[in-house]
Amino acid sequence: MSALRYVSTRGRAPAASLSDAIAAGLAPDGGLYVPEQLPTIDPSAFDPKGDLAATAATLLAPFFAGDALADALPAICAEAFTFDAPLRPLARPDALVLELFHGPTAAFKDFGARFLAACLRRLRGEDARALTILVATSGDTGAAVGAAFHGQPGVRVAILYPDGRVSPRQAHQLGSFGGNVQALRVAGSFDDCQRMVKAALNDGDLQRDVPLSSANSISLGRLLPQMGYYAHAALGWWRMHGTPLDFIVPTGNLGNALACLWARAMGLPIGEVRLACNANTTLPEFFAGGDYRPRDAVATIANAMDVGAPSNFERLRWTWRGNDDALRRDLHAESLDDAAIRTTLLRHAREHGGVVCPHTATALALLDREPVRQGRAWCVVATAHPAKFETVLEPLLGQPVPVPPPLAAMLDRPAQAEPLAPDEATLDRWLRARSG
């Protein structure tokens, strides 16, 4: 199998190996790395008895073929996928939920962050200069990255998050690591944090003085492994029922939804994909026929999806070869305001006795608008544990939300975050001051 090369979505950077693309995070021209073409794979190639790590290793083998990391791929997957992503039935007969919150920080970001950390551990030599991992987070990414890289020699992590726009427990998680992981509370929005990170990664002078990489979903090392749990769920359903599995994905920066779409494009038995958004309407307006118009993010109770300029839209357009009409025909996105999210949270709790996070509720609201079908199933993607959003859920539901043990352990630790102004020059100075 010949080695894939990786190119920029903007087409103005040299092709790179997968290892180089993962190490860099962002392409030199500011674009996002994509394979020259998506490989395909037959569903029969997967071991029916294989676990999630085995499914991910089989799925990702074509991306890693011929790369320096190829031989280590099974071990990387075994390190990253140490917890389940169970597929559970919902009350209506044509619906299931894919629970992605059973990792150490109780969010789906744990899979990709641990995979990226396992890759970078193998790519960095013992004598390499200290690497700083930059991550912008709207709530969940930062904690997952902090947990994945905490204590790793030769690596520092700087987590930028919008001050006051993440839940209190998310903020505590972000500041609870210490050591080589530093949380920075930025006086702005997630889009400000994302802009600052991209500017730093694109600054050649800064990169020469302070080696940097990214752990956002702009990194292929975060995006690729997320295809694994979609493949595993869809294959399990397909083997039992002989039909594709349709997904409703809560969507902010588009990385998780794109992973599902790439898995489908590779040949996995995935059917329709719907995007559930909060009051940030950049994507729903585009899919309704409007221009793609990034804008400032609106703060909502589904804060991890508070994104007005989703980075992975560049990869989404690349996947459809820039054909916006075809993209609109193939995908559907809907927006829900906070009132609709609260209504869904209450109805789900009262009618089904279940508690979900506000992000998962956006997907359940879309499910509620669909008629019950025969022979096909919708899979709602549950992206985070509800206990991370107790200030939203407990007053609404009138009951405490049990905290899973890994999250409780993090909340028991002290937490600290440093304030930062929302501009590139301030981050540049902060990074240089800590590069010794």
Secondary structure, 3 states (H helix, E strand, C coil): CCCCCEEECCCCCCCECHHHHHHHCCCCCCCCEEECCCCCCCHHHCCCCCCHHHHHHHHHHHHHCCCCCHHHHHHHHHHHCCCCCCEEECCCCCEEEEECCCCCCCECHHHHHHHHHHHHHHHCCCCCCCEEEEEECCCCHHHHHHHHHCCCCCEEEEEEEECCCCCHHHHHHHCCCECCEEEEEECCCHHHHHHHHHHHHCCHHHHHHCCEEECCCCCHHHHHHHHHHHHHHHHHHHHHHCCCEEEEEECCCCHHHHHHHHHHHCCCCEEEEEEEECCCCHHHHHHCCCCCCCCCCCCCCCHHHCCCCCCCHHHHHHHCCCCHHHHHHHCEEEECCHHHHHHHHHHHHHHHCCCCCHHHHHHHHHHHCCCCCCCCEEEEEECECHHHHHHHHHHHHCCCCCCCHHHHHHHCCCCCEEEECCCHHHHHHHHHHCCC
